[in-house]
Amino acid sequence: MNIHGAVNGRPATLVVDTGWGGRAGVYLDINFANTLKLTMEGGADVGHSASGTAMSLQKAGSGTVVLGNVQLNGVPFYVGKIKGFGVTETRESAWISGAVSGGFLRAASAVLDLPNFRVYLRPPGRGRPVSLGPALKAAGLSEIPFTVGDYGCVVDVEISGLTGKMVVDTGSYYSCIDSRFASQFKGGTYATYTGSIDAAGVVSRNQATRLQTMKVAGVPVHLPDDVTVAKYSFYSPSGGKIVGLLGMDVLGHNWGIIDFGNEKLYLAEAK
């Protein structure tokens, strides 16, 4: 999910990426950061992309971010060689400048309306918290709690009878599961003609599998046609508990709304 805005007055296209845990800031590709003449402060954080490739990100001061009619001042910037942005295009064919992290969205009490591609922000220290739950449940959506941590927003899932946790990832078009988890499925996997690229620029040839059922925190959801299968960096460090990424093919098609202020995900239940 991408959003157009401005960083320090320069037009920018940012990925709204709930799967990018991180700090409460905006992560910028170094090529875009150089056009802003940002000064690196040293002391790099080392993170890892979905493939496990190490990525170095440096603090580069703070500045102003404008998203729609909301202006946020004093937003921390983190800069690195985010190679995946250089080959990713939005629907308007503009290059990706950076990512709005889950930490940023939490600090701004964001509400993400995924089917309508809308983001609502409450700048820190302004306005008042709202409770969306009663209205959304009255509209027929089911309420699902999530937690925000090092891996982003995490929810409980049951996939084809097997349980685990998935990262709610608005930065991923397609849902993905780890191959070690998928090896327990009866149907197995099959080769595809498609590939994927992660933030570090690592390209992988995809395998896929067909799911029988999927529930998110006990809520049955409409299934995608198939789910990408690969080996992901989060599986082993989480002790095999985090088994995949819940992408826009599930979140958008099930009328997903994410309320960061109350740490709730709302989905339409599949009948």
C-alpha positions, 0 to 999 in steps of 0.5 A: 500500500503506497501513499503520496506525500512530501518529506522536507518539502520534496514530493515522495511516495512512501510504502505504508508497511505494517510489516516493517517494525522498526522505530517510530520514524520514516525509513528512506532509501539513500538515493532519495535521502541524498536529494534532501541533503540529509546528514548521517549521524553515524551509529547504524542499526542492522536489520534483516530483510525477509530473505535474511539479508543484513541491512544497515540503516543510519539515523539522519536527523528529523524533519517534516512529513506531509501525508494528505492534509496532515503535517507531522514535524520532528519525524525521525529519519533512518536511511539505508540502501533499500534496493527493493525500492529501486525496482518497485513502482506504484500504480502511477509509475513513481519510484518508491522513496521510503517506508512508513513503519509500523512504529510510526503508525503506532505513534500516530494512532493511525487507522488504515482503511485498506479496501479504500486505500485511506490512511488516517493519522492523529499526530502525537499529542493532538486530538483524542483517541477514538473507539471504532470497534462498536461501529465496525462490529455493527457493520459486520466486521470481526475484531481481532487483536494484534501485537506490535513488536520487532517483527511488526504487527502479529496476529494468530492464525490457523492455516489448513488446520495448523496454528501459528502467527503471521505478520500483518504486512500491508507492504506485501501484495501477496500472502506468504508462508515459510517453506518449513511450515508449508512442508506440513501441508498435505497438498505440498507446493508447486513451482510458479513462473513468478518471483519476488524481491525483498527490501534488500533487493534479493530476488527469489523464484516463487513456489506456491501452495493452495490452502484449504482453510484460513482463520485469523484469530478464529475468524474464517477469511476468504482465501487467495488463489494461492499463497507464496512459499519461501524460506523467511528470516523470521521463522527460526528466530521466532522458534517457528511461531511466526510462519508467514506474512498476511498480505494485501490479497487477504487484508484488502479482499476481506475489508481489512481495517487496522486501528493502531491506537487500539491495536485491533484488526477488523476483517469481514468473516467469510460465510 
